[in-house]
Amino acid sequence: MFTTFDRYLLGRLLHTFVVFFVSAYGLFIVIDLFMNIDDFQVVSASNVELFRRVLEFYAYRACEFFEMAGPILIVISVIVVLAMLQKHSETYPILAAGIPAFRLLKPLLIAAAILNGALIANQEFIIPGLAVQLQTPRGSKTAQVQKVEPVYDYWNYLMHIDGDQVLVHNQTLVGASFTLPKPEIASQICVLKAEKATFISQTAQHRSGWLLQNLVGVLDTDLLTEVGRKRIIPSSNGKDVFIASEVSFDQLYNRGRNLKLLSSMQLIQRIQNPSTGPMPVRGQSLALHARITRPFLCLLNIAIALPLVMRKESHSLITNMVVCAGVLGMLYMVAQGCFALGSIGKVSPDFAAWLPVILGGIISTWTSGLVQT
């Protein structure tokens, strides 16, 4: 049964979270704008345009900030709500009626689940849809041009793909350079350079790959091996070449490296992609497991915070909050350490992501006996 007091706690936690988020993001805007105002002024012809560009830039960054700070703000909001309940003695009537203190977890966990649901929707739908805008430099209208981040195509025997720059909106690689590996694709190392290259997605008629347009030089097909002739297909005009590949366009610039800009489905596709190397796969697997474990860690942190803030035989509320912050801070540091070990391959990605959950469950069990009765 969801009581009036449960609704009161749920609303209070959501209100506290909104206040903290607006305050934290407002502080972030003030500091970031103070340090980077010149970037907006350079491209703004008037004060109205300057205000519009600033408003647009930080409106897009709100979802990115929510993804970054949301989990921490949820736990901080819970600690503050519990502390205010203790300060105003609002829990004493409940305890005096014989209701256990852990009954307070119900509305708190429901509110946390709602906020985690918003975090999931933000990560899976909003951020991937705004990936281009989130990479737009300050003051610029669009992220039209970005620097190329070279990659190796493992499906094509470590074929090296590079270029001068990428045009995000046109999905075009300018100054494309594809190095054909020896001896799998060509009898000797061969570099195909073209004015531009465009990625073509897989269809029922053909597989995915890159269409190199206006080659610099001539492709000598005699250098291609049997495998190479199947994957390197020159066009009839002698200027264009199609190269079969699983390396997509967005893997060549920041979006392919910044895993926060990808949805979980895109991460799974990357992990299953045969062109992805072992190191990117490890990072992508770790990111995927971290997204799965994040709601569990948040709920466990709340279960840990309740008995530490409402500790029986405590000396002061401030002491309880300091102890709670210390325990949760140590758990956060352990989680970050596990992620670091997982990213460098010292432990498997799944173990690195789930170990903090296991430790959080152990700590929550250990602290459960400290709560007021």
N, C-alpha and C positions, 0 to 999 in steps of 0.2 A: 504493500500500500504506500502510495506517495503522499506524504502528509504536507500540511502547510509549512512546517519547519523545513522539510526537504525542498520545497519550492523556494523558500526563502534563501536557503544555502546555495541552491543552484543559481538563482538569479544574482546573488551576491558574488559568487565566484566569476560568473560571466562578466558582470559589471567591473569587477576588479581587474580582470584580464584586459578588457577594452581600455580601461584607464591606463594601465601599465604599457600596453602596446602603443597607444596614441602618444604617451609621454616619451617612451623610448624612441619611437620613430621620429617624433618631432625634434628630439635632441640630435638624432642622427642627421636630419636634414639641415639643422642649423650649423653643425660642425662641418659637414661635407660641403655645404653651400659657401660657407665662409672661406674654405680652403680652395674651392674650385670655381668661384664666381666669374673669374676671368674667362673661362672656357665658354660660358654662356654669353658674355658680353661681346666676344669677338664676332659672333655670327648673328647677333641681334641688332636690328636697325633701330628699334624703338623700345621704350620701356614696356609697352604692351606686349610686344613680341618676346621680350626677355622674360616677362612674367609667364607668358603662355608656355615657353620652352621649359622653364623651371618647373612649372606645374605638371606638364606632361611627363618630364623625365622622372620626377619623384613619384608620380602616380603609378608608373610602371614598376618602379623599384619597391613599392609597398608590398607586392606579393613576394618578391625576393627576400625582403626583410622579415616578412611573416614566416617564411620557410626557415630562415636562419635562426630567428630569436623566439619563434612560437613555442617550441618544447620547453625552453628554459623559463619563459614567462608564465607558462601554465603552472609549473611547479612553484615558482615564486608566489603566484597568486594564491595557491592553496595554502602555503605557509602563512601568508598575510591574513587570509580569512580565518584560519585556525587560531592565529595569534589574537585577532580581534575578538573572536568568540571567548577566548580565555580572559582577555583583558576586561571585557564587559560582563564576565560571569554568566554568559548565556548558555553554557553547557551544564551548569550545576542543576537546574531543574530536570534536565534529561537524565543525568546520572542519579539524582535523588529518586526518580521514578523507577529505577531499576533497569533502565535501557542502557545497554553497553555502549561505550564510546565508539566502538567500531561501526555502530549503526550510522554514524555521521559519514562514513565512507560512501554510502549509497548515492547521495546527491552529488558528492564531490567527484566520484568516478563517472557518473553520468555526464556531468559538465565537462570533465576531461575528455570523455569519449566524443562529445559533440565537437569540442575544439580540435581533437585529433582527426575527426572526420573532415573538418574544414581544412586542416593541413594536408590530408591525403588528396582532397579535391584540388587544392591549390597546386600540389606537386604533379598530379597526374593530368590535369586538364588546363589550368590557367598558365603555369610557367612554360610548358612546351608550346602552347599557342602564342606566347609572347616572347619566344626565344630570340627573334630578330630584334625586337624593341629593347630587350634587356641587354643586348650587346651594342646598342647605339651609344656612341660617345656623347659626352655632355655637350649640349648645344646643337648637335647635328640632328637633321630630320630623320635619317635612316642609317642603318649600318650597311651602307652600300658596298664598301670596300673593306676587306680584312686581309691580314697577313696569312699566308699559307703555312700550315703546320704539316711538314712532310710526313708521309706514312709509308709503311711497307705492306704490300699485299701478300699475305701468307698463302692465299689460295693460288697465287701466281708465282710461287717459289721466291718470295721476298722481292718482288718487283717494286722498285722505289718510285713513288709518285710525288712530284713536287711542282711548283709553279711560282709565278711572280706575285699574284694576288687572286683573291676570290671575289666575285660579284655576287653578294648574297641574294639579292632580289632576282637576278637573272639565272642563278644557279650555275654560274660559269666559272671555270678555272682559266685565268688569263696567263699566257706564257707557260703553257703546260709542258712538263718534262717527265717522260716515262722511261725508266731505265730497265731494259729487258735483261733478266738474269741469264748467266751462262752456267751450265750448258743445257738447262731445262727448256728455255724458251728460244734461245738463239745460240749459234755455235760460238759466238764471241759477244762480249758485252756491247750492247747497242742502245743508244739513247735516242728516243723519239721526241722531238720538240715540235710544238705546234703553236699557232697564234692563240688558240683557245681550245678548251675541251668542255664538253657537256656530258653530265651523267644521264644515262637512259635507263629507266627502271625496267625490271623484267616483266615480260608479257607472255602470252601463250605462243607468240610467234618467235620470240628471241629472248635470250637471257640478258641480264643486266650488264652494263659496261659503260665505257667512256668513248665518246665520238670525238676524235681529234680532228680539228678543222684547220686547213691551210698549214700543212706540214712544212717545217723548215728543213729543206733537204729532201732526199728521196729514200724511201724504204726499200732496202735490198731484201727481197723475199727469199733469196737463196740462203741467207743467213739464218732463217727460221728453221727450227726443228719440226718434227711431226706434230708435237704438242703445240708449238708456237703457231703453226699454220691454222690450228683450230681456234686459237684464242686471239690471234692478231689477224684481222681481216681488212685488207686495204679496199677502198672503194674504187669504182671504175674511173673516176675523174683523176686519180693519181695524186690528189691533194689531201684526201681525208682517210682516216684509219679508225676502225672500230676495235677496241680492246676489251675483251670480256673480263669483267672484274666484279667483285662483291663489295669493293670499297665505295661507299656512297659519298655524295657531295659534302654532307655536313660533318664527315670525319676529317675533312681537310682544314677546318678552322676551329675556332674556340668552342663552338657548340659540341663538337665531337670529343673535346677534352673535358669540358665542364659538364659533369654527369648530372648536375642539378637541373640542367636545361632539358633533360630527357625524361620521358615518362617511363614507367616500369616496363611497359610493353616494348618500348624502344630499346631498353636495356637488355631485355630477354632476346630480342632479335640480334643485338650486337654480340651477345654471348654465344648465340648459335651460329653467327656468321663465320664461315670458314676462312675469311680473309683477316679476321681479327687475331692478333698475336697473343701469346700467353700472358704478357704483362698487362695489356689493356683488359683482357678477360678477367684477370684477377681483381683489378680495380672495379670493374663493372659488377662482378659477382659480389664483392664486398659492399658496394653501394646498394645493390638490390636487397641483400640480407639486412643491411642497416635500416632500410625503409620498413621492412617487415617488423623488425624488433623495436623500432622507435615507439610505437604506441604502448607496447608491453613495458618498456623501460619507464615511460611516463606514468603509467598506472602503478607500477611498483614503487616509484619515487613518492607517490602520494601515500601509498600504504606505509612507507617508511616514515614519512613526515608526520603523520597523525600521532603515533605514540611518542615521538620525540618532542613534538611541540606540546602535547597534552600529557606530559610525563608526570607520573605520580611521585610524590615526595620530592618535588623539584624546589630549588632555591629561588629561582626567579624566571619569569617568562623570557627575558633577554638571554639568559643562559641556555634555556631550552632551544631558542631560535638559533643561537650560535652553534650549539652541538648539532642541531639538525642540518644547518648549512654546511658544517664541516663534514658530516657523514655523506651527504649527497654530493658535496664537492669531491670527496675522495672517490666515490663511485663514478662520477663523471670523468675524473682523471684516469681511472682504470679503464673505462670504456674507450677513451681516446688513445690510451696506450695499446689496447687490443686492436683498434683500428689501424694504428701505425704498424704494429707487427704484421697484421694481415696484409697491408698494402705493400710491404717489402718481401712478403713470402715466407716469413718465419713461422707463421701458423696459417692454416687454411682459412679462406674468407668466411665460411659458415661458422667455424669455431670462434673466430675473432668477433663476429657480430653477436653470437648467442651467449658467449661467456659472461658479458655484463648482465644479461637477463638472469642467468643462473645465480650469479653472485647477488644480484638484487633480490631474488627470491629468498636466498639464505638470510640476507640481512633483514628483510621484512619479517621473516619468521622469528629471528633472534630479538628484534625490537618490539614484537607484539606484546611481550609480557611487561613492558614498561609503561603501558597506557594507564590513565586514570580509571578507577572503577567506582 
